[in-house]
Amino acid sequence: MTAKTTVITQGEYAVSGDPNVVISTLLGSCVACCLHDPLAGVGGMNHILIAANARMSTRFDPEGLNAMELVINDMLKLGAQKSRMQAKLFGGAKMVTGLSDIGGANAAFVLDFLERENIPCLSQSVGGDAARHLIYLPARGIARQKTKPRAAVTEALPAAPSAQREIELF
């Protein structure tokens, strides 16, 4: 049989119990939470970017909560039980030197959510400064990642000075 690949991007998620389905994403400061119920053979992955500012409290971020609940609810519809779910977490890199640690805040949100919901996080690969390409086999709960080299521009650049004869529009 041929694998059916589903690619997800920011704000998206996918859930499946089909052993031929592969879910894929590319992460920078975003995080992906891979959930799996080993008895039901059902899993899902989301791609979350919630923190506009790493100093803000993300504990009850509505977008993050929604992203987690969507995966959990769709897994329940396919026969999973929340009490058997296990998680793996990826991403949360600090992609640009000199800016706030949005990736760290994203990872902290998911880890806090998992703890509050009593879902064990079996493994995590978070932080650092490299992007990650993630492949997830949801029916088996297997995740594989490859790190990607840093981009050529990784430092925040100062704003360019305004030109002398600019027109200001109201």
Backbone as a chain_set.jsonl record, in Angstrom:
{"seq": "MTAKTTVITQGEYAVSGDPNVVISTLLGSCVACCLHDPLAGVGGMNHILIAANARMSTRFDPEGLNAMELVINDMLKLGAQKSRMQAKLFGGAKMVTGLSDIGGANAAFVLDFLERENIPCLSQSVGGDAARHLIYLPARGIARQKTKPRAAVTEALPAAPSAQREIELF", "coords": {"N": [[0.829, -1.185, 0.0], [0.358, 2.295, -0.574], [1.654, 5.134, 1.089], [-0.358, 7.709, 2.468], [0.064, 11.005, 2.48], [-0.439, 13.747, 4.577], [-0.078, 17.125, 4.728], [0.398, 19.572, 7.139], [-0.034, 22.985, 8.153], [0.561, 26.113, 9.946], [-1.843, 26.436, 12.49], [-3.365, 24.317, 11.638], [-4.507, 20.862, 11.787], [-4.409, 17.252, 11.959], [-5.927, 14.043, 12.104], [-5.909, 10.508, 12.469], [-6.578, 6.991, 12.097], [-5.677, 5.3, 10.297], [-3.3, 3.068, 9.144], [-1.773, 3.689, 6.922], [-1.49, 6.38, 6.706], [0.414, 9.349, 6.809], [1.477, 12.134, 8.593], [2.729, 15.354, 8.063], [4.882, 18.148, 8.76], [6.502, 21.396, 8.9], [8.495, 22.987, 11.207], [9.321, 25.928, 13.031], [9.51, 28.321, 15.208], [7.044, 27.543, 15.953], [5.078, 24.899, 17.474], [4.516, 21.365, 17.413], [2.224, 19.101, 18.562], [2.078, 15.765, 19.023], [-0.288, 13.375, 19.423], [-1.35, 10.195, 20.73], [-3.202, 7.209, 20.987], [-2.402, 4.21, 22.049], [-3.827, 1.774, 22.272], [-6.209, 2.068, 20.809], [-5.089, 2.677, 18.383], [-4.989, 5.172, 17.193], [-4.152, 8.46, 16.228], [-2.98, 11.903, 16.287], [-1.929, 15.132, 15.067], [-1.059, 18.512, 15.69], [-0.36, 21.914, 14.659], [0.955, 24.499, 16.15], [0.983, 27.966, 16.783], [1.003, 30.254, 19.127], [1.855, 32.337, 20.782], [2.116, 35.688, 20.707], [3.825, 37.278, 21.974], [6.474, 36.508, 23.983], [6.477, 37.198, 26.648], [3.879, 37.332, 27.443], [1.118, 35.822, 29.171], [0.473, 32.521, 28.485], [-0.998, 30.494, 29.446], [-3.813, 30.146, 29.37], [-4.452, 30.495, 26.692], [-6.718, 31.051, 24.138], [-6.538, 30.207, 21.416], [-4.517, 28.269, 21.479], [-5.626, 26.422, 23.308], [-7.88, 25.653, 21.835], [-6.634, 24.446, 19.61], [-5.466, 22.189, 20.792], [-7.724, 20.879, 21.862], [-9.24, 20.311, 19.557], [-7.779, 18.251, 18.265], [-7.834, 16.257, 20.27], [-10.654, 15.837, 20.549], [-11.361, 14.908, 17.954], [-9.871, 12.566, 17.908], [-11.166, 11.13, 19.934], [-13.614, 10.683, 18.661], [-12.833, 8.74, 16.898], [-12.485, 6.544, 18.457], [-10.533, 6.658, 20.429], [-9.386, 6.977, 23.848], [-9.18, 9.437, 26.297], [-7.784, 8.954, 28.647], [-5.849, 7.163, 27.899], [-4.183, 8.448, 26.198], [-1.081, 9.583, 24.85], [1.682, 11.809, 24.545], [3.933, 13.519, 22.278], [6.267, 16.065, 21.788], [7.336, 18.68, 19.657], [9.49, 21.209, 18.188], [9.369, 24.763, 18.707], [11.618, 26.407, 18.439], [14.117, 28.997, 18.776], [14.176, 31.149, 16.474], [15.124, 33.622, 15.562], [17.709, 35.59, 16.52], [17.813, 37.937, 19.135], [15.157, 38.58, 19.29], [12.116, 38.079, 21.209], [11.521, 34.99, 23.015], [9.512, 33.301, 21.513], [9.1, 30.694, 20.628], [9.835, 29.163, 22.884], [7.792, 29.93, 24.628], [5.585, 28.857, 23.281], [6.115, 26.077, 23.465], [6.094, 25.808, 26.262], [3.419, 26.374, 26.804], [2.075, 24.105, 25.681], [3.214, 21.979, 27.161], [2.313, 22.67, 29.719], [-0.458, 22.448, 29.324], [-0.679, 19.681, 28.76], [0.135, 18.621, 31.224], [-1.895, 19.602, 32.944], [-4.064, 18.239, 31.876], [-3.464, 15.657, 32.404], [-2.039, 14.091, 30.545], [0.536, 12.147, 29.575], [3.767, 13.251, 28.528], [5.764, 11.662, 26.479], [8.121, 12.098, 25.082], [10.228, 14.801, 24.002], [11.386, 17.285, 21.76], [12.451, 20.186, 21.833], [13.056, 23.744, 21.489], [16.318, 25.198, 20.919], [17.9, 26.33, 17.853], [17.22, 25.631, 15.318], [15.189, 24.81, 12.491], [12.666, 22.269, 12.163], [11.803, 19.369, 10.359], [9.039, 17.424, 10.456], [7.751, 14.172, 10.613], [4.969, 12.146, 11.082], [3.5, 9.142, 12.093], [0.427, 8.501, 12.695], [-1.264, 6.324, 13.463], [0.463, 4.525, 14.576], [1.929, 5.991, 16.355], [4.476, 6.935, 15.913], [7.097, 9.183, 15.548], [9.257, 11.135, 13.537], [12.019, 13.264, 13.126], [13.805, 15.749, 11.277], [16.395, 18.015, 11.497], [16.739, 21.294, 10.197], [19.063, 23.431, 8.49], [20.034, 26.645, 9.837], [18.526, 29.711, 8.761], [19.812, 32.157, 6.434], [19.64, 34.819, 7.383], [19.497, 35.51, 10.647], [19.321, 37.268, 12.684], [17.66, 39.922, 14.325], [17.058, 42.782, 12.504], [17.818, 46.288, 12.652], [15.33, 48.875, 12.298], [14.979, 50.487, 9.173], [16.183, 53.786, 8.477], [13.928, 56.521, 7.991], [13.108, 57.919, 4.816], [14.046, 61.188, 3.517], [12.099, 62.694, 2.092], [9.524, 61.575, 2.453], [6.064, 60.866, 2.071], [3.451, 61.343, 4.264], [0.688, 59.448, 4.97], [-2.662, 59.696, 6.051]], "CA": [[0.0, 0.0, 0.0], [1.067, 3.561, -0.655], [1.374, 6.06, 2.19], [-1.128, 8.911, 2.162], [0.679, 12.072, 3.267], [-1.191, 14.967, 4.846], [0.816, 18.19, 5.179], [-0.318, 20.604, 7.886], [0.688, 24.231, 8.395], [0.126, 26.824, 11.155], [-3.262, 26.443, 12.794], [-4.036, 23.122, 11.127], [-4.283, 19.603, 12.491], [-4.905, 16.064, 11.275], [-6.125, 12.887, 12.977], [-6.19, 9.307, 11.687], [-6.286, 5.664, 12.61], [-5.26, 4.549, 9.114], [-1.856, 2.81, 9.208], [-1.106, 4.186, 5.72], [-1.461, 7.846, 6.729], [1.576, 10.04, 7.361], [1.238, 13.57, 8.752], [4.018, 16.035, 7.948], [4.893, 19.599, 8.927], [7.792, 22.056, 9.084], [8.384, 23.811, 12.41], [10.361, 26.85, 13.483], [9.12, 28.642, 16.579], [5.794, 26.832, 16.221], [5.225, 23.568, 18.046], [3.576, 20.325, 17.009], [1.957, 18.105, 19.592], [1.628, 14.504, 18.455], [-1.006, 12.582, 20.415], [-1.559, 8.821, 20.286], [-3.801, 6.215, 21.877], [-1.832, 2.97, 21.524], [-4.8, 0.687, 22.223], [-7.128, 2.332, 19.701], [-4.338, 2.856, 17.142], [-5.428, 6.456, 16.653], [-3.269, 9.552, 16.61], [-3.182, 13.176, 15.616], [-0.883, 16.138, 15.232], [-1.439, 19.885, 15.38], [0.746, 22.838, 14.391], [0.494, 25.612, 16.978], [1.714, 29.203, 17.051], [0.044, 30.984, 19.943], [2.377, 33.452, 21.572], [2.559, 36.866, 19.967], [4.871, 37.886, 22.794], [6.88, 35.482, 24.948], [6.231, 37.637, 28.028], [2.466, 37.237, 27.781], [0.71, 34.558, 29.775], [-0.138, 31.647, 27.488], [-1.635, 29.378, 30.151], [-5.191, 29.958, 28.933], [-4.575, 31.05, 25.353], [-7.84, 30.386, 23.484], [-6.129, 29.531, 20.183], [-3.791, 27.067, 21.864], [-6.582, 25.47, 23.877], [-8.677, 25.141, 20.727], [-5.798, 23.546, 18.809], [-5.315, 20.924, 21.518], [-9.034, 20.231, 21.999], [-9.664, 19.784, 18.26], [-7.133, 16.951, 18.05], [-8.367, 15.308, 21.256], [-12.042, 15.504, 20.224], [-11.408, 14.062, 16.754], [-9.368, 11.24, 18.284], [-12.252, 10.474, 20.677], [-14.597, 10.245, 17.663], [-12.295, 7.543, 16.233], [-12.371, 5.45, 19.417], [-9.489, 6.852, 21.445], [-9.802, 7.4, 25.183], [-8.246, 10.444, 26.792], [-6.958, 8.374, 29.716], [-4.764, 6.368, 27.301], [-3.41, 9.27, 25.258], [0.318, 9.901, 25.128], [2.095, 12.924, 23.691], [5.312, 13.832, 21.916], [6.257, 17.487, 21.461], [8.448, 19.098, 18.805], [9.522, 22.589, 17.718], [9.645, 25.793, 19.701], [12.979, 26.942, 18.291], [14.315, 30.453, 18.767], [14.636, 31.267, 15.097], [15.752, 34.909, 15.276], [18.441, 36.139, 17.656], [17.464, 39.314, 19.456], [13.72, 38.713, 19.512], [11.646, 37.311, 22.363], [11.517, 33.537, 22.825], [8.152, 32.866, 21.217], [9.117, 29.231, 20.575], [9.825, 28.657, 24.253], [6.448, 30.147, 25.17], [4.703, 27.877, 22.645], [6.384, 24.769, 24.078], [5.641, 25.863, 27.656], [1.962, 26.269, 26.804], [1.645, 22.723, 25.444], [3.61, 21.163, 28.316], [1.389, 23.005, 30.804], [-1.745, 21.85, 28.966], [-0.587, 18.23, 28.944], [0.178, 18.345, 32.661], [-3.23, 19.849, 33.503], [-4.992, 17.237, 31.353], [-2.933, 14.329, 32.777], [-1.578, 13.364, 29.359], [1.994, 12.095, 29.69], [4.604, 13.603, 27.382], [6.782, 10.614, 26.447], [9.387, 12.644, 24.589], [10.144, 16.14, 23.443], [12.549, 17.884, 21.12], [12.026, 21.581, 21.743], [14.094, 24.744, 21.678], [17.406, 25.258, 19.948], [17.791, 27.406, 16.871], [17.054, 25.041, 13.989], [13.864, 24.355, 12.084], [12.505, 20.818, 12.173], [10.822, 18.735, 9.482], [8.467, 16.363, 11.277], [6.914, 13.149, 9.988], [4.28, 11.423, 12.149], [2.629, 8.035, 11.722], [-0.508, 8.611, 13.812], [-1.815, 5.042, 13.912], [1.497, 3.818, 15.342], [2.52, 6.894, 17.34], [5.901, 7.088, 15.613], [7.464, 10.501, 15.025], [10.65, 11.291, 13.11], [12.315, 14.655, 12.781], [15.102, 16.131, 10.716], [16.619, 19.443, 11.694], [17.104, 22.031, 8.994], [20.043, 24.478, 8.796], [19.51, 27.989, 10.1], [18.394, 30.601, 7.606], [20.947, 33.067, 6.278], [19.445, 35.966, 8.269], [18.933, 35.005, 11.894], [19.33, 38.321, 13.696], [16.718, 41.007, 14.079], [17.728, 43.943, 11.931], [17.188, 47.545, 13.073], [14.466, 49.49, 11.295], [15.675, 51.398, 8.263], [15.807, 55.182, 8.709], [12.941, 56.988, 7.021], [13.638, 58.787, 3.759], [13.835, 62.612, 3.787], [10.918, 63.275, 1.455], [8.396, 60.647, 2.476], [4.727, 61.422, 2.231], [2.738, 60.687, 5.353], [-0.731, 59.275, 4.673], [-3.468, 59.59, 7.268]], "C": [[0.876, 1.252, 0.0], [0.661, 4.465, 0.502], [0.603, 7.266, 1.668], [-0.594, 10.014, 3.063], [-0.242, 13.281, 3.353], [-0.206, 15.989, 5.397], [-0.029, 19.232, 5.91], [0.589, 21.818, 8.088], [0.099, 24.91, 9.632], [-1.39, 26.836, 11.296], [-4.015, 25.215, 12.331], [-3.737, 21.913, 12.004], [-4.811, 18.466, 11.63], [-4.946, 14.922, 12.276], [-6.429, 11.688, 12.098], [-5.903, 8.045, 12.493], [-5.84, 4.749, 11.479], [-3.75, 4.33, 9.16], [-1.078, 3.302, 7.988], [-1.005, 5.708, 5.674], [-0.2, 8.344, 7.419], [1.206, 11.517, 7.442], [2.602, 14.255, 8.798], [3.849, 17.529, 8.188], [6.321, 20.097, 9.044], [7.621, 23.064, 10.209], [9.583, 24.724, 12.572], [10.078, 27.136, 14.94], [7.783, 28.013, 16.943], [6.101, 25.498, 16.895], [4.189, 22.642, 17.435], [3.457, 19.349, 18.161], [1.383, 16.884, 18.893], [0.989, 13.692, 19.577], [-1.288, 11.206, 19.843], [-2.246, 8.025, 21.38], [-3.338, 4.868, 21.352], [-2.834, 1.823, 21.42], [-5.759, 0.855, 21.047], [-6.4, 2.435, 18.365], [-4.739, 4.128, 16.419], [-4.461, 7.536, 17.123], [-3.58, 10.815, 15.842], [-2.038, 14.121, 15.899], [-1.478, 17.504, 14.911], [-0.174, 20.715, 15.18], [0.331, 24.159, 15.02], [1.494, 26.764, 17.003], [0.752, 30.085, 17.823], [0.574, 32.279, 20.518], [2.852, 34.594, 20.693], [3.715, 37.536, 20.685], [5.23, 36.897, 23.891], [6.643, 35.902, 26.391], [4.767, 37.487, 28.42], [2.156, 35.879, 28.387], [0.009, 33.724, 28.719], [-0.897, 30.505, 28.138], [-3.048, 29.104, 29.645], [-5.426, 30.567, 27.557], [-5.691, 30.33, 24.597], [-7.459, 29.655, 22.202], [-5.393, 28.232, 20.491], [-4.707, 26.004, 22.435], [-7.421, 24.841, 22.781], [-7.883, 24.136, 19.895], [-5.636, 22.184, 19.477], [-6.646, 20.169, 21.58], [-9.531, 19.657, 20.678], [-9.071, 18.405, 18.001], [-7.727, 15.909, 18.996], [-9.786, 14.885, 20.884], [-12.156, 14.623, 18.989], [-10.858, 12.669, 17.033], [-10.439, 10.463, 19.048], [-13.308, 9.931, 19.722], [-14.148, 8.973, 16.948], [-12.029, 6.404, 17.214], [-11.277, 5.579, 20.456], [-10.132, 7.196, 22.785], [-8.733, 8.34, 25.724], [-7.303, 9.87, 27.838], [-5.789, 7.551, 29.179], [-3.863, 7.194, 26.396], [-2.02, 9.563, 25.793], [0.744, 10.979, 24.135], [3.589, 12.898, 23.404], [5.277, 15.264, 21.401], [7.518, 17.873, 20.701], [8.341, 20.581, 18.481], [9.918, 23.574, 18.795], [11.041, 26.375, 19.628], [12.977, 28.464, 18.407], [14.982, 30.759, 17.429], [15.38, 32.563, 14.796], [16.391, 35.447, 16.551], [18.014, 37.586, 17.883], [15.978, 39.555, 19.635], [13.324, 37.87, 20.716], [11.544, 35.826, 22.005], [10.09, 33.017, 22.653], [8.081, 31.342, 21.193], [9.071, 28.607, 21.953], [8.462, 28.806, 24.9], [5.451, 29.162, 24.576], [4.871, 26.5, 23.281], [5.88, 24.731, 25.516], [4.125, 25.747, 27.745], [1.524, 24.812, 26.675], [2.016, 21.834, 26.624], [2.695, 21.421, 29.512], [0.018, 22.378, 30.555], [-1.727, 20.35, 29.231], [-0.585, 17.86, 30.426], [-1.204, 18.521, 33.29], [-4.236, 18.789, 33.074], [-4.549, 15.807, 31.661], [-2.606, 13.464, 31.565], [-0.06, 13.337, 29.431], [2.69, 12.485, 28.387], [5.784, 12.635, 27.393], [8.133, 11.123, 25.976], [9.141, 14.041, 24.048], [11.48, 16.538, 22.835], [12.155, 19.33, 20.851], [13.212, 22.51, 21.966], [15.161, 24.678, 20.598], [17.185, 26.393, 18.971], [17.605, 26.887, 15.452], [15.595, 24.673, 13.735], [13.846, 22.829, 12.082], [11.473, 20.4, 11.13], [10.339, 17.503, 10.227], [7.564, 15.47, 10.45], [6.292, 12.34, 11.117], [3.376, 10.355, 11.559], [1.601, 7.892, 12.843], [-1.048, 7.28, 14.326], [-0.824, 4.275, 14.778], [2.157, 4.695, 16.396], [4.005, 7.117, 17.141], [6.147, 8.458, 14.984], [8.942, 10.504, 14.668], [10.86, 12.745, 12.74], [13.682, 14.757, 12.142], [15.244, 17.617, 10.971], [17.105, 20.052, 10.388], [18.101, 23.117, 9.371], [19.366, 25.822, 9.023], [19.448, 28.795, 8.815], [19.582, 31.559, 7.568], [20.831, 34.278, 7.205], [18.77, 35.47, 9.536], [18.979, 36.034, 13.014], [18.316, 39.387, 13.317], [17.494, 42.223, 13.592], [17.046, 45.214, 12.42], [16.339, 48.109, 11.941], [15.278, 50.46, 10.45], [15.25, 52.83, 8.565], [14.832, 55.641, 7.629], [13.61, 57.925, 6.02], [13.256, 60.234, 4.055], [12.495, 63.127, 3.255], [9.754, 62.285, 1.403], [7.097, 61.408, 2.633], [4.036, 60.634, 3.327], [1.259, 60.641, 5.003], [-1.49, 59.096, 5.969], [-4.515, 58.534, 7.06]], "O": [[1.993, 1.246, 0.516], [-0.515, 4.556, 0.853], [0.871, 7.775, 0.58], [-0.779, 9.965, 4.28], [-0.752, 13.771, 2.346], [0.433, 15.745, 6.421], [-1.032, 19.716, 5.385], [1.81, 21.693, 8.181], [-0.77, 24.341, 10.294], [-2.12, 27.19, 10.37], [-5.207, 25.089, 12.611], [-2.838, 21.938, 12.845], [-5.569, 18.69, 10.685], [-4.113, 14.838, 13.179], [-7.127, 11.819, 11.092], [-5.104, 8.039, 13.43], [-5.646, 3.552, 11.688], [-2.991, 5.297, 9.21], [0.152, 3.33, 8.015], [-0.488, 6.265, 4.706], [0.201, 7.834, 8.465], [0.686, 12.086, 6.483], [3.515, 13.795, 9.484], [2.811, 18.107, 7.866], [7.244, 19.312, 9.261], [6.714, 23.895, 10.175], [10.717, 24.341, 12.284], [10.361, 26.313, 15.81], [7.426, 27.956, 18.12], [7.24, 25.03, 16.884], [3.125, 23.079, 16.997], [4.454, 18.836, 18.67], [0.335, 16.957, 18.252], [1.646, 13.361, 20.564], [-1.448, 11.049, 18.633], [-1.911, 8.152, 22.558], [-3.824, 4.415, 20.316], [-2.689, 0.973, 20.541], [-6.081, -0.118, 20.366], [-7.027, 2.295, 17.315], [-4.82, 4.161, 15.191], [-4.01, 7.527, 18.269], [-4.342, 10.805, 14.875], [-1.276, 13.936, 16.849], [-2.286, 17.647, 13.993], [0.932, 20.275, 15.492], [-0.535, 24.86, 14.496], [2.69, 26.564, 17.215], [-0.206, 30.609, 17.254], [-0.188, 33.224, 20.72], [3.872, 34.481, 20.012], [4.492, 38.274, 20.078], [4.356, 36.49, 24.657], [6.611, 35.049, 27.278], [4.443, 37.511, 29.608], [2.861, 34.903, 28.135], [-0.961, 34.184, 28.117], [-1.396, 29.626, 27.436], [-3.438, 27.944, 29.507], [-6.503, 31.103, 27.296], [-5.622, 29.113, 24.428], [-8.003, 28.586, 21.924], [-5.622, 27.214, 19.838], [-4.59, 24.826, 22.098], [-7.652, 23.632, 22.79], [-8.41, 23.089, 19.519], [-5.665, 21.15, 18.808], [-6.683, 18.956, 21.373], [-10.183, 18.614, 20.676], [-9.777, 17.494, 17.569], [-8.081, 14.809, 18.572], [-10.093, 13.693, 20.902], [-12.958, 13.69, 18.97], [-11.332, 11.692, 16.453], [-10.602, 9.263, 18.831], [-13.841, 8.844, 19.941], [-14.979, 8.213, 16.449], [-11.413, 5.405, 16.845], [-11.112, 4.686, 21.287], [-11.276, 7.647, 22.843], [-7.537, 8.069, 25.619], [-6.139, 10.266, 27.903], [-4.842, 7.268, 29.913], [-2.872, 6.677, 25.88], [-1.806, 9.76, 26.989], [0.225, 11.049, 23.021], [4.387, 12.346, 24.161], [4.365, 15.639, 20.664], [8.622, 17.454, 21.048], [7.25, 21.15, 18.495], [10.706, 23.257, 19.686], [11.594, 26.792, 20.646], [11.965, 29.121, 18.166], [16.198, 30.639, 17.283], [16.186, 32.604, 13.867], [15.705, 35.725, 17.535], [17.871, 38.358, 16.935], [15.577, 40.628, 20.086], [14.106, 37.044, 21.186], [11.487, 35.464, 20.83], [9.54, 32.374, 23.546], [7.114, 30.758, 21.682], [8.353, 27.632, 22.174], [8.018, 27.923, 25.633], [4.565, 28.68, 25.281], [3.886, 25.833, 23.599], [5.302, 23.733, 25.944], [3.601, 25.099, 28.652], [0.703, 24.335, 27.458], [1.204, 21.011, 27.047], [2.343, 20.49, 30.236], [-0.596, 21.837, 31.476], [-2.644, 19.81, 29.85], [-1.234, 16.895, 30.829], [-1.636, 17.682, 34.08], [-5.16, 18.472, 33.823], [-5.191, 14.852, 31.224], [-2.864, 12.26, 31.559], [0.577, 14.388, 29.356], [2.263, 12.105, 27.297], [6.694, 12.765, 28.212], [9.173, 10.637, 26.42], [8.024, 14.412, 23.689], [12.548, 16.177, 23.329], [11.607, 19.66, 19.8], [14.228, 22.126, 22.545], [14.928, 24.166, 19.503], [16.392, 27.301, 19.218], [17.811, 27.625, 14.489], [14.868, 24.279, 14.647], [14.893, 22.186, 12.009], [10.403, 20.999, 11.028], [11.136, 16.638, 10.589], [6.721, 15.944, 9.688], [7.001, 11.89, 12.017], [2.591, 10.617, 10.647], [1.874, 7.228, 13.842], [-1.265, 7.135, 15.529], [-1.223, 3.468, 15.618], [2.879, 4.183, 17.252], [4.718, 7.45, 18.087], [5.49, 8.838, 14.015], [9.773, 9.954, 15.391], [10.002, 13.379, 12.125], [14.587, 13.97, 12.42], [14.328, 18.393, 10.696], [17.786, 19.408, 9.591], [18.006, 23.677, 10.462], [18.293, 26.104, 8.49], [20.234, 28.575, 7.893], [20.273, 31.739, 8.572], [21.838, 34.718, 7.76], [17.61, 35.058, 9.508], [18.705, 35.707, 14.169], [18.138, 39.71, 12.142], [18.475, 42.634, 14.212], [15.827, 45.23, 12.589], [16.602, 47.848, 10.767], [16.153, 51.163, 10.955], [14.084, 53.073, 8.877], [14.91, 55.194, 6.485], [14.562, 58.632, 6.351], [12.274, 60.493, 4.75], [11.833, 63.922, 3.923], [9.075, 62.189, 0.381], [7.051, 62.468, 3.258], [4.039, 59.403, 3.317], [0.643, 61.68, 4.764], [-1.017, 58.42, 6.883], [-5.314, 58.271, 7.958]]}, "num_chains": 1, "name": "protein.A"}
